Amino acid sequence: KVSEQTTKYRVKGYWTDRLLTDFFKDTVLRYPNKVAIVDERFGPLTYSQLSSFVTRLSAALEAQGIGREDKFIIALPNWHHVSVFVLALGTLGAICVHMPVTGREHEFNGILKVTGAKGIVVPEEFHGFNYVSMIEKLSREFMTLGIKVAVGNGSVPLGWTTYDRLLSDLSTDGPKLGRPPTASDITCVLFTSGASGNPKGVVHSSNTIGALNTTVAQAYSLSSEDVIFMGAPLGYSAGLVHGVRLAIYLGAKLVLLETWEPRRALELMAKEKATYTLMTPTLLRDLLESEALLKFGDRLSLRILFCGGTYVTEGLLRLAHEKLPKTFTAAFWGMTEGIGSACRFDSSQECLYRTDGRPFPGTELKVLTENGTEAPTDVEGELVMRGPQLCLEYHEQPKLNKEAFGPGGWFRTGDLATINDKGYLKITGRSKEIIIRGGANISPGEIEAKLVNDPRIHQLAIVDMPDERLGERVCACLVPHPEGRDLTLEDIVEIARKEGLAKNKWPERLEIMESLPADPAGKLHRPALRDYIKRKIESEI
C-alpha cells in the first residue's frame, strides 16, 4: 500500500525526485540578475551572487571534511546565510540540522548530543548574546564537532573560522563531488517539542520536504512572480519551508525581517511588494493592531496570508478580512512532520472563518474513534494523516516511531479534530492535553474557542489543575485587554454558560497574567503553564 502511495506521489508531481539545488540551478540560468533575497542587515543578493556564494562555501566545507550524510547545525537569525548554507550543504549531500537562534546551552547541548553533528554555524553575536563563547564551552564535550563557523566581523578563538574566511579561502571552481545525493536521501532534521516538552528530531528527504512546496504552489498558483515575506524564524519549519525553500523552488524573491517588529514588517512588505507570507496568530494580531497599518495598508500587495502554529480564532480571521480586505487570509494547519490543510479561494465564508480548511493536494486525513474505527462526520476523534509531505521518521527514536507511524503509511498527529461533510477539518485540541475531570475527557481547545472571542480577553489558555477528588479541574489563564483587567471567575463562567458549554467544562479557577509562557517560536508552552499553576496551587496549601 505504501509503495502504491509513493508511485502516486511521483505521477501527480508531488515528489519531483529533484534536489533543491536542481531548482536553484534552473533559476540561476533563467534569472541570474533577479534579486533572490532582501536581507535587512546585509543588503540584497541576486541569484547570480547567491550562486557564487554557494559554490565557494560548498567547496570550502568539502575541504574541511564535510560530505555526504554529515550533520551540520544551522542556527542563524533571518539572514541570507541560511539559504547559502542550505544550498551548499545540499550540494554536498550533507544533512542540515535546523534550530532556532533563540536556543541557549540547554537546547544546543541536547541537539549536539542527539545528532553528533560534525559542524555548526552560529552568529558571532546577536541581540547582545555571544554564541561563540557558548558553543566553545559546549564543544569540549563533543569531539565530533570539528567545524565551527561564526557569522560576524570580530575575531574568533582558535579552532573556529568565520563565514567570510571560508568564502575567501578557495577559488570559485566548486567542490569535487563524489556520488551525488538523491531526492530520497535525508536532507534535513528539524526539531520540534512534544507534549512532554522534549525535542523530537523530524527527518525529511528532499522529496518529502519538497512536497510541502509543490502542493502549496499547486493549490494557490504560486510562481516566480511572487514575493515571499518571512518574519517567522528560519530555524523552524514554517520559516524554512515557506521562506527559504519555497522561494528557491519557485525562483521567487525572499524578503527577510531580522527581528519581529510590526511597523517594520508592514513597511518592508509594502516596499518590496510582498504577495505571500505565513505567520502565527500573535504576529498577525500585532500587524492588525499596529498604528502603521493606516500608513502602509493601502500600499500592500499581499495576495495570501496564512496564519498557523496554534489555534486561530474566528474573531482574528474576521478582523484580518476587515483590515486587509484585498488579502486572502486563512487558518493553516500543519506540522513539522508534514503539512495538513487550509481553505482555498473558493471556500465559503463559513468554512473560512470556522474551520482549518481542507487537505492539501495528496494529503489524506481521517478522524479515528477510541476503538480505531473512522469517526462519523462532525464527531471528534484523533486525527491521522498520510501524504507526500509526511516525514520519514523521528531521529533515533524507535519507540516514538512505533507509536506514531501506523500501517498503510498513516501518522498519528496527536491532534483531536472533526471533519465535516464537505471534507473541511476543524482542530479541536491535542490528545495529550486532554483534561480528565472525574473520568470525563475535556479538550482545552474546545473551551478556548468559546471564550477567546470575548472582547475583554487578549490571550487565553485552558490547562488542567490537580484536584484530589476529581483528579483534574479546569483552569483558565488569560492576558486581558485593558478593559478586562477586572475580569473575575464569575465573569468567565458566565461567558461559558452563555456559549453553551457543559457545566463540567466551566473554568473553576482564573489566573490573570501579564503574558503566557511561549517557546522560541512564539507558540504557547502548555507544559510550562501547567507547571506554573501546579506550583502556585501547592504554595497556597
C-alpha positions in Angstrom: 0.0 0.0 0.0 2.8 2.4 0.9 4.6 1.7 -2.4 1.3 2.4 -4.2 1.2 5.8 -2.5 4.7 6.8 -3.4 4.1 5.9 -7.0 1.0 8.1 -7.0 3.1 11.0 -5.4 5.5 10.8 -8.3 2.8 10.5 -11.0 1.0 13.5 -9.6 4.2 15.6 -9.4 4.2 15.9 -5.6 7.5 14.1 -5.5 9.8 15.5 -8.2 12.9 13.4 -7.5 14.8 16.6 -7.8 17.0 18.3 -5.2 16.5 21.9 -4.0 19.9 22.7 -5.7 18.4 21.5 -9.0 15.6 24.1 -8.9 18.2 26.7 -7.8 20.5 26.0 -10.8 17.5 26.4 -13.1 16.6 29.8 -11.6 20.2 31.0 -11.8 20.3 30.2 -15.5 16.9 31.8 -16.2 17.1 34.9 -13.9 20.8 35.5 -12.9 20.2 39.2 -12.2 17.0 38.8 -10.4 17.0 39.7 -6.7 16.9 36.4 -4.7 17.0 37.7 -1.2 16.4 41.0 0.5 18.4 40.9 3.8 17.8 43.8 6.2 21.3 43.7 7.6 23.5 42.6 4.7 21.6 44.0 1.7 20.0 42.4 -1.4 21.5 39.5 -3.2 20.9 38.4 -6.9 20.6 34.8 -7.8 24.0 35.0 -9.6 25.6 36.4 -6.4 23.9 33.7 -4.3 25.2 31.1 -6.7 28.7 32.4 -6.3 28.5 32.2 -2.5 27.0 28.7 -2.6 29.8 27.4 -5.0 32.6 28.8 -2.8 31.0 27.7 0.5 30.4 24.1 -0.7 34.0 23.9 -1.9 35.3 25.3 1.4 33.1 22.9 3.6 34.2 20.0 1.5 37.8 20.9 2.0 37.1 21.0 5.7 35.9 17.4 5.6 32.1 17.9 5.3 30.5 15.3 3.0 27.6 13.0 2.3 25.4 12.3 5.4 27.4 14.5 7.7 25.1 16.5 10.0 25.7 20.3 10.2 23.7 22.6 12.6 22.4 25.9 11.2 21.3 28.3 13.9 21.2 31.8 12.5 18.9 34.8 12.5 16.8 35.6 9.4 19.9 36.3 7.3 20.7 35.3 3.7 23.4 32.9 5.1 20.7 30.4 5.9 19.9 30.0 2.2 23.6 29.8 1.4 24.3 27.0 3.9 21.2 25.1 2.9 22.2 25.0 -0.7 25.9 24.4 0.0 25.3 21.5 2.3 22.6 20.2 -0.1 25.2 20.2 -2.9 27.5 18.0 -0.8 24.7 15.6 0.3 25.2 16.7 3.9 22.3 16.9 6.4 21.1 20.3 7.6 20.1 20.3 11.2 17.9 23.4 11.8 17.3 25.0 15.1 16.2 28.5 16.2 18.8 31.1 17.1 17.0 31.7 20.3 18.3 28.5 21.8 20.8 28.5 24.6 23.1 26.0 26.3 20.3 23.5 27.2 18.9 23.4 23.7 22.3 23.3 21.9 23.7 20.7 24.2 20.6 18.5 23.6 20.8 18.7 19.9 24.6 18.3 19.7 24.2 15.1 21.8 21.4 13.7 19.8 22.8 14.4 16.3 26.5 14.0 16.7 26.9 17.0 14.3 30.2 17.4 12.6 29.8 21.2 12.0 27.8 24.2 13.2 27.3 27.8 12.2 26.1 30.5 14.6 26.2 34.3 14.7 29.2 35.6 16.5 26.8 37.8 18.5 23.1 38.5 18.2 20.9 40.6 20.5 23.7 41.0 22.9 24.4 37.3 23.3 27.8 35.7 22.5 27.1 32.5 20.7 30.8 31.7 20.0 31.6 31.6 23.7 28.6 29.4 24.4 29.4 26.9 21.7 33.1 26.9 22.5 32.3 25.9 26.1 29.9 23.1 24.9 32.1 21.8 22.2 34.7 20.4 24.6 32.2 17.6 25.3 31.6 16.8 21.6 34.6 15.5 19.8 32.7 15.0 16.6 32.1 18.8 16.3 35.1 19.6 14.1 34.0 22.7 12.2 32.7 25.8 14.0 31.7 28.7 11.8 30.8 32.2 13.1 29.0 34.9 11.1 30.3 38.3 12.2 33.1 40.8 12.0 35.0 40.1 15.1 37.9 37.7 16.0 37.1 34.1 16.8 39.0 31.6 19.1 41.5 29.0 17.8 39.6 26.2 16.2 37.0 28.4 14.7 36.6 30.0 11.3 34.4 32.8 10.0 31.9 32.7 7.1 33.9 35.4 5.3 37.1 33.5 5.7 35.5 30.3 4.3 34.4 32.2 1.2 37.8 33.8 0.6 39.9 30.7 1.1 39.2 29.0 -2.2 38.7 29.6 -5.9 35.2 29.5 -7.5 35.7 26.1 -9.1 33.3 24.5 -6.7 33.5 21.2 -4.8 34.9 17.9 -6.2 31.8 15.8 -5.6 31.7 12.1 -5.4 28.4 10.2 -5.7 25.7 12.9 -5.9 22.8 12.8 -3.3 19.4 11.7 -4.4 16.0 13.1 -3.5 15.3 10.0 -1.4 18.3 10.7 0.9 17.9 12.5 4.2 18.4 16.2 3.6 17.4 17.8 6.9 16.4 17.3 10.5 14.1 19.9 12.2 13.4 19.8 15.9 10.0 20.3 17.5 8.7 20.0 21.1 6.3 17.2 22.0 3.6 17.5 24.6 6.2 16.4 27.2 8.4 19.4 26.2 11.2 17.0 24.9 12.6 17.9 21.5 11.9 15.5 18.6 14.1 15.4 15.5 11.9 15.3 12.4 13.7 13.7 9.5 12.9 14.7 5.9 14.2 13.8 2.5 14.3 16.2 -0.5 11.1 14.6 -1.8 9.1 14.8 1.5 10.1 18.4 2.4 9.9 19.4 -1.2 6.3 18.2 -1.4 5.5 20.9 1.2 6.3 23.3 -1.6 5.0 21.5 -4.7 1.5 21.0 -3.2 1.1 24.6 -1.8 2.3 26.1 -5.1 -0.2 23.9 -7.0 -3.1 24.7 -4.7 -2.6 28.5 -4.7 -1.0 29.1 -8.2 2.3 30.4 -6.7 5.1 31.2 -9.2 8.4 33.0 -9.7 6.4 36.3 -9.9 5.5 36.0 -6.2 7.4 37.8 -3.5 7.7 36.0 -0.2 7.9 37.8 3.1 9.2 35.9 6.1 9.2 37.4 9.6 8.9 34.0 11.3 12.2 32.4 12.5 14.0 30.4 9.8 15.1 27.9 12.4 11.6 26.5 12.5 9.7 24.6 9.8 7.4 27.5 8.9 10.2 29.9 8.1 12.4 27.3 6.5 9.7 25.7 4.3 7.6 28.7 3.4 10.5 31.1 3.3 13.9 29.7 2.3 12.9 26.6 0.4 9.7 27.9 -1.2 11.5 30.9 -2.7 14.2 28.7 -4.2 11.7 26.2 -5.5 9.7 28.9 -7.2 12.6 31.1 -8.3 10.9 33.9 -6.3 12.3 36.8 -4.2 12.5 36.3 -0.5 12.2 39.3 1.9 13.6 38.6 5.4 12.8 40.5 8.5 15.6 40.1 11.0 13.7 40.7 14.2 9.9 40.9 14.5 8.5 44.5 14.7 5.1 45.0 13.2 5.8 48.5 11.8 8.9 47.4 10.1 7.1 44.3 8.8 4.4 46.4 7.2 7.0 48.8 5.8 9.1 46.0 4.2 6.0 44.2 2.8 4.8 47.4 1.2 8.2 48.4 -0.2 9.1 45.0 -1.6 5.5 44.3 -2.8 5.3 41.0 -0.9 2.5 38.8 -2.2 2.8 35.7 0.2 3.5 35.2 3.9 2.8 32.9 6.8 2.8 33.9 10.5 1.4 32.9 13.9 -1.7 34.5 15.3 0.4 36.6 17.7 2.3 38.2 14.8 -0.9 38.7 12.8 -2.6 40.4 15.7 0.4 42.7 16.1 0.1 43.7 12.4 -3.7 44.3 12.6 -3.4 46.4 15.8 -0.4 48.4 14.6 -0.9 52.1 14.0 1.4 51.7 11.0 -1.4 49.7 9.2 -3.1 53.1 8.5 0.1 54.3 6.7 1.1 51.1 4.8 -2.1 49.1 4.5 -3.2 50.6 1.1 0.3 50.0 -0.3 0.3 46.3 0.4 0.3 43.8 -2.5 -0.3 40.9 -0.2 -2.2 38.2 -2.0 -2.1 35.3 0.5 -1.6 35.3 4.3 -1.6 32.0 6.1 -1.9 32.0 9.9 -1.0 29.0 11.9 1.2 27.4 14.5 -1.5 27.5 17.1 -5.3 28.0 17.4 -6.6 30.7 15.1 -9.8 32.3 16.3 -12.8 33.3 14.2 -12.5 36.8 15.6 -8.9 37.2 14.4 -9.8 36.0 10.9 -12.7 38.3 10.7 -10.5 41.2 11.8 -7.9 40.3 9.2 -10.5 40.3 6.4 -11.9 43.7 7.7 -8.4 45.4 7.8 -6.8 43.5 4.9 -9.8 43.2 2.5 -7.6 42.6 -0.6 -5.7 39.7 1.1 -6.8 36.1 1.3 -6.2 35.3 4.9 -6.8 31.7 6.2 -6.0 29.4 9.1 -3.3 27.0 8.2 -3.0 23.7 10.0 0.3 21.9 9.6 3.1 20.2 11.5 6.9 19.9 11.2 6.2 16.3 10.5 4.0 17.1 7.5 1.6 19.5 6.0 -2.2 19.5 6.6 -4.8 21.8 5.4 -6.1 25.3 4.7 -9.1 26.9 3.0 -9.0 27.7 -0.7 -10.0 30.8 -2.7 -13.4 29.2 -3.4 -14.1 28.3 0.2 -17.3 29.7 1.8 -17.1 32.3 4.5 -18.5 29.8 7.0 -15.6 27.4 6.3 -13.0 30.2 6.0 -13.8 31.6 9.5 -14.8 28.4 11.4 -12.6 25.6 10.0 -8.9 24.8 9.4 -9.6 24.2 5.7 -9.4 21.1 3.6 -6.4 18.9 2.9 -3.7 19.9 0.5 -3.2 18.0 -2.7 -2.1 14.4 -1.9 -2.8 14.8 1.8 -5.3 12.3 3.3 -6.9 13.0 6.7 -9.1 10.7 8.9 -10.6 11.1 12.3 -10.5 7.9 14.5 -12.6 6.9 17.4 -11.2 5.4 20.6 -11.5 1.9 19.2 -9.6 2.8 16.0 -12.5 3.0 13.6 -13.2 6.0 11.3 -15.4 8.6 13.1 -18.6 9.8 11.5 -18.9 13.3 10.1 -18.6 16.1 12.8 -17.6 13.6 15.5 -14.4 14.4 17.4 -11.6 11.9 17.5 -7.8 11.6 16.9 -6.6 12.9 13.6 -4.4 10.7 11.5 -2.8 11.7 8.2 -0.7 10.5 5.3 0.6 12.2 2.3 3.7 13.1 0.2 4.8 15.7 2.7 5.0 13.3 5.7 8.4 13.0 7.2 10.5 9.8 7.1 10.8 9.3 10.9 11.9 10.8 14.2 15.6 10.8 14.5 16.9 7.8 16.5 13.6 7.4 18.5 12.4 3.8 17.6 9.8 3.7 20.4 8.3 7.0 19.3 8.3 5.9 15.6 6.5 2.8 16.5 3.8 4.8 18.4 3.4 7.5 15.7 3.7 5.6 12.4 1.0 3.0 11.7 0.1 0.6 8.9 -0.5 1.9 5.5 1.6 5.0 6.0 -0.8 6.7 8.4 0.7 9.0 11.0 -0.9 9.8 14.4 -0.8 13.6 14.7 -1.8 13.7 18.3 -4.5 16.3 17.4 -8.2 16.0 18.1 -10.4 17.1 15.3 -13.6 16.8 13.4 -14.2 16.6 9.6 -17.5 17.9 8.2 -19.5 16.6 5.2 -17.6 18.9 2.8 -14.2 17.5 3.9 -13.2 20.6 6.0 -11.1 20.0 9.1 -11.5 21.6 12.5 -8.8 21.1 15.1 -10.4 20.9 18.5 -7.4 20.1 20.7 -4.5 17.9 21.5 -5.0 14.3 22.7 -2.1 14.7 25.2 -3.6 18.0 26.5 -6.8 16.4 27.5 -8.2 17.3 30.9 -9.7 14.3 32.6 -12.2 15.6 35.2 -13.9 13.0 37.1 -13.3 10.5 34.4 -14.7 12.7 31.6 -12.3 13.9 28.8 -12.3 17.6 28.2 -10.5 19.3 25.3 -8.9 22.7 26.3 -9.2 23.8 22.7 -12.9 23.5 22.8 -13.2 25.7 25.8 -10.7 28.2 24.4 -12.6 28.6 21.2 -15.8 29.5 23.1 -14.2 32.0 25.5 -11.4 33.7 23.5 -13.6 35.9 21.3 -14.8 37.9 24.3 -13.5 41.5 23.6 -12.1 41.8 27.1 -9.7 38.8 26.5 -6.4 39.3 24.7 -4.9 35.8 25.1 -6.3 32.7 26.7 -5.2 29.2 27.6 -7.0 26.4 29.3 -5.0 23.9 31.3 -5.6 21.2 33.9 -5.0 21.7 37.6 -4.7 18.9 40.1 -7.7 18.0 42.3 -7.8 15.3 45.0 -11.4 14.3 44.4 -11.8 14.7 40.6 -8.2 14.1 39.5 -8.2 17.3 37.5 -10.2 20.5 37.2 -10.3 23.3 34.5 -8.1 26.4 35.0 -8.4 29.5 32.7 -5.2 31.6 32.3 -5.6 34.8 30.4 -4.0 38.0 29.4 -6.7 40.7 29.4 -7.2 43.7 27.2 -7.2 47.0 29.3 -11.0 46.8 29.7 -10.8 43.3 31.0 -8.4 43.8 33.9 -11.2 43.4 36.4 -12.5 40.1 35.0 -13.5 37.6 37.6 -14.0 33.9 37.6 -17.7 34.6 37.7 -17.4 36.6 34.5 -15.6 33.7 32.8 -18.2 31.2 33.9 -21.0 33.4 32.6 -19.3 33.6 29.2 -19.0 29.8 29.2 -22.7 29.4 30.2 -23.9 31.7 27.5 -21.7 29.9 25.0 -23.5 26.7 25.9 -20.6 24.8 27.4 -21.4 21.9 29.6 -21.1 22.7 33.3 -18.1 20.3 33.8 -16.2 22.4 31.2 -16.6 25.7 33.0 -13.3 27.0 34.4 -13.0 26.6 38.2 -10.0 28.8 38.7 -8.9 32.0 36.9 -5.3 33.3 36.7 -4.9 36.9 35.3 -1.4 37.1 33.8 0.9 39.7 32.2 1.8 37.1 29.5 1.5 33.4 28.7 4.7 31.3 28.5 5.8 30.7 25.0 8.5 28.7 23.2 11.1 30.4 21.0 8.7 30.2 18.0 6.1 32.2 19.9 3.8 29.2 20.5 2.1 28.7 23.8 4.2 26.4 26.0 1.5 24.5 27.8 3.8 22.3 29.9 5.4 25.4 31.4 2.0 27.0 32.1 0.7 23.7 33.6 3.8 23.6 35.9 3.3 27.2 37.0 -0.3 26.6 38.0 0.6 23.4 39.9 3.4 25.2 41.8 1.1 28.1 42.6 -1.6 25.8 44.0 0.9 23.9 46.1 2.2 27.1 47.6 -1.3 28.1 48.7 -1.9 24.9 50.7 
